[in-house]
Amino acid sequence: MQALCIYAGPKALTHIREHGLKPAHVGVIPGAAGGPKGLILGPLDRFIFGEWLPQSSQPVDLVGASIGAWRMATACLNEPITAFERLEHDYIHQYYEPLPGQKRVSARQVSDAFGQSLQVFYGGRLEEVLGHPRYRLHILTSHGRHVLQREHPLATPLGYAGAFLSNALNRKALGLWLERVVFSAQGAPLPFDVQDFRTFSVALNEVNFMSALQASCSIPFALTAVNDIAGAPSGAYWDGGITDYHLHLNWKAPEGPERALVLYPHFQHNVVPGWLDKALKWRHGASPFLDSTIVLAPKPEWVASLPNGKLPDRKDFMTYGKDLAGRVKVWNAAAKASQQLADEFSEWLERVRLDKVRTL
């Protein structure tokens, strides 16, 4: 069974027809939010960043939210193949035991443990991430406005209820409750337009890196908000996937073949704008924003062949509970099977065939 589907926007399809696909053609790589679903992208990440992209020399913007930000930051480390292997291992083996006298793990407990894991993962290596000679890292976060400006046991649930209702009426209305704050390394300009709702661009540095990355991964109610990040507007910061779940952004692609494409390893072919849009199917289609984008995604039939017939997801934490070994076994099996995605992409690059490319 074939595992990989390749989807291309109209400009990307024309580019492939005229120029093929070379590593020098890539200008942007996005990393979606989605928690454990991102585990199946490990082999693709290792191939793209460890073998394929090093064959070129152009600068590349890496843009990520939540686990996508963690992946893109990992791509900036020296020896990225080893770094991605460690990321996969650490993510799969994470486990949180309720404190004595508690039935459930608290958001504060998860946040504290996650913050410590980031310190261990990136400690002493920030110069590699922030000063990469080619990759310009952009970490997306969601910054609370008005009632969401500070985390509160009553106001925060009410604020997110208001955000949900507003977003259902109009995506731009989400901006009444949350705004996008992007932390960018090396003073790099944003590789996308920001006409949808208010966006702040902040310099990513050694002082705010850990806070920005933790904020980008801080799912509301599962983790606590990160407050008052250095150099950024004051207030509470949450998961970047709330505003930009799959980074359905208006990418700015330069003219000509060099850096003209957005290469998007993704766990599905739909690029959903925001986390609150997951149930709004009419927002899951492609738009002109993705005209220069190539999406690498698993075939649904292949996904159905994975353990439990699905991608790893956050529900598995509850399904397996204290059975860490059971969850690790299932997630490891899915991650190992995903090597097929990388192998098929590598084979396609050796002999680019348009009949294997679907319309995004």
C-alpha positions, 0 to 999 in steps of 0.5 A: 500500500502506498503511504504518501500523497503529494498535493500542490497548489496551482503555482506549485504545480506549474513550478514542478512542471517547469522546474521539477522540485529541487531543495533550492526551490524551498523558501518556507517550511511550516510545522502544524500544531496537532500534538502526537499526530506530528509523530508520523512526520519524524522520518520526513523531518529527518530526510528533509533536514538531514539529507535533502535540504543540505544539498542546497544553500538558500535561506529557509524560513521555518514557521511552527506552532505547538509541536510544529514549533518544537519540530522547527526549532529542532531542525535548527540544531546541529546533527538534525537527524539525531536531534529529531530521533531524540525529539521522537523518543522524548515525546513518546515517553512523556508521562505525568503521574498525579501528585499524592492525593490527586486523581488527575494531573494538574495543568500546572504540573504538566507545565512545570514538567514540560518547561523542565524538559525544554530546558534539558532538550535545548539547554546550552544549545540556543546558539545553534537554534538562533544563529543557524546559518540558513534557517530562520525560525518563527514561533507562533503564539496566541496572546490573550486580549481583554478578558483573556489577557490574564488566566483566571479560573472563571474568566478564561473559560468564559473568554474561550467560549466567547472566542469560539462563538465569535470565530464560528461567525467570522474567523476575523472575529477571533481577533477580538479575543486573541492575537497572533504574536510571532517570535522570529530569530535573526530579525527575519521578516515574516514570510506571510501577510498578516491582514486577517487579525492583529499580529505582533512580531517580536525578536526571538533571543536567548532570553525569551526562547524557552518561554516563547516555545513553551507558550506555543505548546501551551494548550488551554486548560491542559497547560497553564498560560505563559505570562509576560514574555520578555520583549513581547506585549504583557499578558497571557500566552497560549498555544499558537495553534489556537490562532493558526492550527495548520498555518493556513497563512498568506505565504509570500513566495518570491518570483522565480524558481529559487525559494519559490515554494512552501514545502509542507510535511503534514499529517493530513491534506487539509490545512485548517486555519485555526484550532477552533475551526476543526469542526467547521468543515467549510473552512478546511478547503484550500485557498489562494494562500496555498497556491505555492504550497506542496503538502506531503500527507499520508493517505487515509487508507494508510492511516487506517492500517496504523495501530488503532486505525488512526494517527496518535493523538492526545486522546491516547493519554486518557485511553491508555492512562497509566499503561505507559508501555501500551501507549509507547508500543502503539506510538512507536509502531506508528512512528516506525511505519511512517518511515514509508512516507520518507522513503516514498518522497525520496523515490519521487524526488529521484523521478518527479512524476506529475501524475503522482501529484494531486490538486491541493 
